[in-house]
Amino acid sequence: MIPAQREKYNKQFNDEKYQNFIKALEDSYPQIPFRVAETPVFIPKALKEKLIAAGEEIINLIKQPNFKAFTAPSIPPQWNVPNENDHPHFLTFDFGICKNEAGELTPMLIELQGFPSLYGFQHHLGKTFATQFDIDSSLDYFLNGFNEAQYIQLLKEVIIGKHQPHEVALMDVDAPNQKTAIDFFVTQKLLGIKILALEDIKKIGKQLFYEENGEQIQLKRIYNRLIFDEVANNTEMFKTSFDPRDELDIEWATHPNWFYRISKYTMPFLDSQFVPETRFLNQIDSIPTDLENYVLKPLFSFAGMGVIIDVTEQDINAIPDPENWILQRKVNYEPAVQSPTGGVKAEIRMMYLWPDDGEPQLCINLARLSRGKMIGVRYNADFDWVGGTVGFMED
């Protein structure tokens, strides 16, 4: 997107360099099971400023005093966790890169989450790109003036809080074997916290413990990576570990309820040039006559699962729970990243950390490249110059 930087990068690129880059990325870590793109995204200052402005508009909505009231219906009653805090610790906003009517690149919101993303891996990825390729020092994958030391310090403040690292654990169902496990291991290396599967944690009274060298160690805070939808059909596992919905003497980073509050559920409440028209399906008076310009999405799904791209009236009428779906005007991605074999579409995730008793801070970003019909692994399996990457942004 910055022509001079793109030309410089493409000239130096070759497959051997890419393979060496992947080796460096995986050095001392398990093999990465998802595709890492051949290139970062070079983001010009004008587009960066629009991404920042779009994020600030969303945060203004989240900070409204009535935000919890109007997002209360987003939390399924069977997954409501007690002792919710005042704000999430993580905010991630995904923007498709498009062109506006003036022909300028502009972001359009695709999805948002009050849930952690790859906060460890993205730093590792950006740093590895910078060491393996000749990238101009005027560009940075950090935002808001952050450098490596400041970023790690804020990450510690948000994830560890006032506790010792051994009293804090990153938790998922089967953490070491998740597709994003490299992020878990990078985070552990940066912060010194434990990585625990759900089954590694036991409940005694209201307290949670894990065992190490025959000793029971109390957990004070959980860096939560567990998504309830992934265990909805297997809650029996809670009986041999603990049920997150119980009254517990534990701090959450971030509290599970924020996963629902800040999600596609939030989008119909946003009115912005950076947000496509979005409506709850159960609140639509009449079906649009130009359905080819819309996409139908379940409120809670992952990696594009359940999304209907070519919507028909029959699809809409067949939805049994329209309150759990949104109808959204399609976003037309601009193939703005020039690969050796043509343009590639890009999505940029702006990533914020929100410490206890502090303010949300934009720190780092994630990017995804696509040639397929949608952004996502299964839509891009047969292409190169696609996959996960990071944006280097112009000052």
Disulfide bonds with the S-S distance in Angstrom:
none
